[in-house]
Amino acid sequence: MPSGERDPSRSGNAESDDALDANLREYDTKTLFMGDREIVINHAGSAYRMKITKQGKLILNK
């Protein structure tokens, strides 16, 4: 992206975005999936399935 252009994936405040990114935990899909193609994530009493598609994309379903 050319210098001076705003990244549309950012909220608009580069300083706060950079500070937020530094504090986020990051997980590699190899660590989460441990060789499987689908996992279950429990959140607030609900189960969500996360899958790796044949194209290598992630899909999250309730």
C-alpha positions in Angstrom: 0.0 0.0 0.0 1.4 3.4 -0.9 2.7 5.6 1.9 0.0 7.8 3.3 -2.9 5.6 2.3 -5.1 4.2 5.1 -5.4 0.5 5.5 -9.1 -0.3 5.3 -8.7 -3.1 7.8 -7.6 -0.6 10.5 -9.9 1.4 12.7 -8.4 4.7 11.5 -6.1 5.5 14.5 -2.7 4.0 13.7 -1.3 4.6 17.1 -4.1 2.8 19.0 -4.2 0.0 16.4 -0.5 -0.6 16.9 -0.8 -0.6 20.7 -3.8 -3.0 20.4 -1.9 -5.4 18.1 1.0 -5.5 20.6 -1.3 -6.7 23.4 -3.2 -9.4 21.4 -2.3 -13.1 21.9 -1.6 -14.8 18.7 -2.2 -18.5 17.9 -1.0 -20.5 14.9 -3.6 -22.8 13.4 -1.2 -25.7 13.6 -1.2 -25.2 17.4 -5.0 -24.9 17.6 -5.9 -27.7 15.3 -3.0 -30.1 16.1 -3.3 -31.8 12.7 -7.1 -32.0 12.7 -9.3 -30.1 10.2 -12.1 -29.2 12.7 -12.2 -28.1 16.4 -14.8 -27.0 18.8 -14.6 -23.7 20.7 -16.8 -23.2 23.7 -17.9 -19.6 24.4 -20.5 -18.3 26.8 -22.2 -21.7 27.0 -22.3 -22.3 23.3 -20.2 -24.6 21.1 -18.8 -23.2 17.9 -17.1 -25.4 15.2 -14.1 -24.0 13.4 -13.0 -25.8 10.2 -10.2 -25.5 7.8 -11.6 -25.8 4.3 -10.0 -27.6 1.4 -8.9 -24.2 0.1 -7.2 -23.5 3.4 -9.7 -20.9 4.7 -11.3 -20.8 8.2 -15.0 -21.1 8.8 -16.7 -20.6 12.2 -20.2 -22.0 12.7 -22.4 -22.1 15.7 
